[in-house]
Structure formats: C-alpha cells, structure tokens
Amino acid sequence: MISKRRFSLPRLDITGMWVFSLGVWFHIVARLVYSKPWMAFFLAEL
C-alpha cells in the first residue's frame, strides 16, 4: 500500500481502502445470504 503513494494521493488510497473493504464485506455477506439465509438475520442484528 505504501508503494502506491508515489502515483496517487494518500487520501485516494484511504478512500480506495474503504471501497475495497466495503466491497469485500458485501461480497462475503452476499455469499453467506445465498448459502445460509438465516445468517442474514444474524448479521443484520449486528
């Protein structure tokens, strides 16, 4: 992540990290909901 700083602003790196982490989170949640529908209610409670 530090090597990316030469060709992009640190703020864009932080924003990219947030978008990437949110994308991974929603992808995992979507897979859990698809395989185990009851997990959706459990995750929604969190």
HUNORTA-V280270 format. One record per residue. PHI is phi in whole degrees, 0 to 359 (999 if undefined). Layout:
phi=<PHI & PHI>
//
This chain:
phi=<999 & 290 & 293 & 290 & 297 & 292 & 243 & 206 & 289 & 302 & 295 & 292 & 296 & 295 & 296 & 297 & 298 & 296 & 297 & 295 & 294 & 294 & 297 & 296 & 299 & 294 & 295 & 294 & 298 & 297 & 293 & 294 & 296 & 291 & 271 & 226 & 303 & 292 & 292 & 298 & 293 & 295 & 291 & 293 & 291 & 288>
//
